[in-house]
Amino acid sequence: MTKSEFQSVGGVETSSMAKGFAVTDTMLKAADVKLLVSRTICPGKFIVLVAGQVADVNASVAAGASAAAESLVDQFSIPNIDPDIFPAIEGTTQVSELEALGIIETFSVASLIEAADAAAKAASIRLIEIKLAMAMGGKGLVTFTGSVAAVETAASAAAENAGAKGLLGQKVVIPKPRPELLRELI
């Protein structure tokens, strides 16, 4: 199954790195899913991301959340994931200029990916990058560009999504950002 064929993506974030490895094993044994990410993140947390068919991802996430027990920080399952999420996570999106810049900061990786998906589905924007809590104190950051109106719509949708869990750090929209900002993003 290729990334373009994934129907769903899900994840479990734990406060324990050691428990994270056990959660990964549990999630992989629970259903037919593909492991996307299984690694430590700052500050001493662990994230597991899987992809596959909706029912399989839901079963895998439920099993992982149960196995995480008291170390569970956050969890998510997104059916019909926007395909632009994958290059944004990998940092492979190519952007040559910024019409407007949207930035969403969250307090968990799970809430960040959900917010990024909500932004991508809310308006015609281009995801730039999804930064998964490394060297950021455990926070996550998604950046995107498009017209001012589209970026404002997308940022509002993302902020509402992360805010519903109480995990929104900040929402920023910068119309016509200076070109130097693009260098700092990539």
Residue, then its C-alpha position, 0 to 999 in steps of 0.5 A: m500500500t502506497k501513501s496515496e492509497f492510505q485511507s486513514v492515519g492514526g497515532v498514539e503519543t505517550s509520556s514514556m519512551a519505554k512504553g512507546f516501544a510496547v505501544t508500537d508493537t501492540m498497534l502493529k499486532a492489532a491490525d493490518v497497518k503500515l508503520l509510518v513513525s515510531r520514535t522518541i520526541c521532545p521532551g522524553k515522549f514517544i509518537v507512533l503513527v500508522a496508516g491503512q484502511v479506516a477500520d484497521v487504523n481505528a483498531s490499531v489506535a484503540a489497542g495502542a491507547s489501551a496499552a499506553a495506559e497512564s502514559l497516554v498523552d494524546q491519540f487520533s485517527i483521521p479517515n480520508i487523510d489529506p494526501d498533502i500531509f505526508p510530504a509536509i511531515e517528510g519535509t519534502t514540500q517545495v515552495s518558492e514564495l509565500e503569498a500569506l503564511g499560516i502557522i499553527e502551534t500545538f502542545s501534542v503531535a496528535s493534535l498537530i496532525e489533526a489540525a493540519d488535516a483540518a486546515a488542508k481540508a478547509a481551504s485551498i492552501r499548500l502545506i509547507e511543513i509539519k514539525l513533529a516535536m523535535a527540539m521544540g519542547g514537545k510542541g508541534l508546528v505546521t506551516f502553510t501558504g496560500s491567499v490571505a483569505a484561504v490561509e485565514t480560513a485554514a488557520s481558523a479551522a486548524a485552531e478550532n480543531a486543536g482548541a477543542k482538545g485544549l491543545l492549541g498553542q498559537k495561531v498566526v496569519i501573516p499576510k504578504p510575509r517578507p521573502e526572508l521568512l521562507r528561508e527560515l522555514i525550510 
